[in-house]
Amino acid sequence: MWAQWWVWVVGGLILGILEVLAPAFIFLGFAIGAVLTGVILWLGLPLSGWMGESLPRHFLVFGVLSLIAWIVLRSIFGIRKGQVRIVHHDINED
């Protein structure tokens, strides 16, 4: 069942919905990794032949793609070095 492309895409959509419900920047990388794994299987890329019916190989590809997605998202949306939040008005000072 895990070798079906639509299972990975549906799993990615569920993880994306979880990210919307609990925005903690955790599930988005996993969602992208799951969808990309499904796309690899759907397109029949050479990597899908290597994965075959092996669940550990599917999880390895999913994990690597999720890690890459998380690193890319972190570099784009993460806090930049030297960026400091300056508070000019405290709500407790009135």
N, C-alpha and C positions, 0 to 999 in steps of 0.2 A: 504493500500500500504506500509506503514512503517513497517508492520509486516513481510515483505518479506526480507529474508536474503541478497539477491543480491542488494537491494536498499542501505543497510548500507555499503556493500563492495564497491559499485560504489561511494557512497559518500565519503568513506575513500580514495579511489584512487584519486578522484577529489581534496580532501584536501591535499593529498600528492603531487599532481602536483602543487597546489598553493604554497606549501612549497618550492618546487624547483624553482618556478618562483620568489617568494619573500622570500628569506631565512631569516627569522626573528625568527626562533625557536618558532613560535606560532602555526602553523597549524599541526605540526607533532604529537603532543599529541592528538589533535582532530582526526587526521587521524587514529592513532592507536586505539583510543577508538571506532571509527565507524567500523573499520574492526573487532575488537574483538566482538562488538555487533552483527555484521553479522555472525561471527563464532558461537557465542552462539545460535543464531536462527537456523543456518544451522545444527548444531550438535544436536539440540533438547535437550539441557541441561535443568535441572530443572528450572533454572532461566528464560528460554524462556517461560515456562508454566506460571510463575508468571507474566511476562510481558504481555502475551496474546495479545489483540488488543488495549491496552491502550497506547496512545501516550505519556502521561506524564511518565509512567513507563519505556518506551523505552528511553526517554530522560534522566531519572534518571540514568539508567544503563549506557548509553552513557557518561553522565557527570562524573560519578564516575570512570569509566574505563579511560576516558580521563585525569582526575586528577591524577590517579595512574600512568598512562603512563608519564605524564609531570614530576611528582616527580622523577620517576626512571630515565628519560632522564636527568633531571637537576642534579641528584646526580652523574650520570656517566660523562656527558659532561660539567657540569657547572664549574664555576671558583672555585677553591679550596681555602679554608681559608689560608691566609698567602702568596698566590701567587701574586706577584707583577710584573708588566711589567717594565723592565728597558730599557730605550732607550739610546743606546751608540752613535748613530749618527743621528743628526737631518738633514732632507733634506733641511732645510732653512738656514743652516750655511755655505753654500759655496758661 
